[in-house]
């Protein structure tokens, strides 16, 4: 028998994750040498202050990413680790 693990399939990103991925390099350029926890804190503050219209745009992008994810891995089902 061959012991094969299922390939790791990442979860589709949500709207905040996409927002964070987009803004991470921008914050890093503004604050060289800052650590990731500080970057996350700054981005989270920006996220909280976004208008509903701006958040809706990121939610739309997350839906598009989710659709691409479903096409790439149609049998994917989220199973949290225990």
C-alpha positions as CSV (number, residue, x, y, z in Angstrom):
1,X,0.0,0.0,0.0
2,X,1.1,3.5,-0.7
3,X,0.5,6.0,2.0
4,X,-0.6,9.1,0.1
5,X,-1.8,12.2,1.8
6,X,-4.4,14.4,0.2
7,X,-2.8,17.4,-1.4
8,X,-3.2,20.6,0.7
9,X,-5.8,22.9,-0.8
10,X,-5.9,26.4,0.7
11,X,-9.2,27.9,1.7
12,X,-10.5,30.6,-0.6
13,X,-9.5,34.1,0.7
14,X,-12.2,36.2,2.4
15,X,-12.6,40.0,1.8
16,X,-10.3,41.0,4.6
17,X,-7.5,38.6,3.6
18,X,-7.6,40.0,0.0
19,X,-7.5,43.6,1.5
20,X,-4.6,42.6,3.7
21,X,-2.6,41.0,0.8
22,X,-3.1,44.1,-1.3
23,X,-2.1,46.6,1.4
24,X,0.7,44.7,3.2
25,X,3.4,45.8,0.8
26,X,2.1,49.4,0.8
27,X,2.3,49.6,4.6
28,X,5.7,47.9,4.6
29,X,7.0,50.6,2.2
30,X,5.6,53.4,4.4
31,X,7.1,51.8,7.6
32,X,10.3,49.9,6.7
33,X,11.4,47.3,9.4
34,X,7.9,47.1,10.9
35,X,6.9,43.6,12.1
36,X,3.9,41.6,10.8
37,X,1.8,42.0,13.9
38,X,2.1,45.8,13.6
39,X,1.3,45.7,9.9
40,X,-1.8,43.6,10.7
41,X,-2.9,46.1,13.4
42,X,-2.6,49.0,11.0
43,X,-4.4,47.3,8.2
44,X,-7.2,46.1,10.6
45,X,-7.7,49.8,11.7
46,X,-7.9,50.8,8.1
47,X,-10.4,48.0,7.4
48,X,-12.6,49.1,10.3
49,X,-12.7,52.6,8.9
50,X,-13.6,51.7,5.4
51,X,-17.0,52.7,4.1
52,X,-19.6,50.0,3.4
53,X,-19.2,50.7,-0.3
54,X,-15.4,50.1,-0.2
55,X,-15.9,46.9,1.8
56,X,-18.5,45.7,-0.7
57,X,-15.9,46.0,-3.4
58,X,-13.6,43.7,-1.5
59,X,-16.5,41.3,-0.8
60,X,-17.1,41.2,-4.5
61,X,-13.5,40.4,-5.1
62,X,-13.7,37.6,-2.5
63,X,-16.7,36.2,-4.2
64,X,-14.8,36.1,-7.5
65,X,-11.9,34.4,-5.8
66,X,-14.3,31.9,-4.3
67,X,-15.8,31.1,-7.7
68,X,-12.3,30.6,-9.2
69,X,-11.5,28.3,-6.2
70,X,-14.6,26.3,-6.8
71,X,-13.7,25.9,-10.5
72,X,-10.2,24.8,-9.7
73,X,-11.2,22.4,-6.9
74,X,-14.9,21.4,-7.4
75,X,-14.8,18.7,-4.7
76,X,-13.2,20.9,-2.1
77,X,-14.8,20.9,1.3
78,X,-13.4,22.8,4.3
79,X,-12.3,20.5,7.1
80,X,-10.8,22.2,10.1
81,X,-7.8,20.5,11.7
82,X,-8.3,18.9,15.0
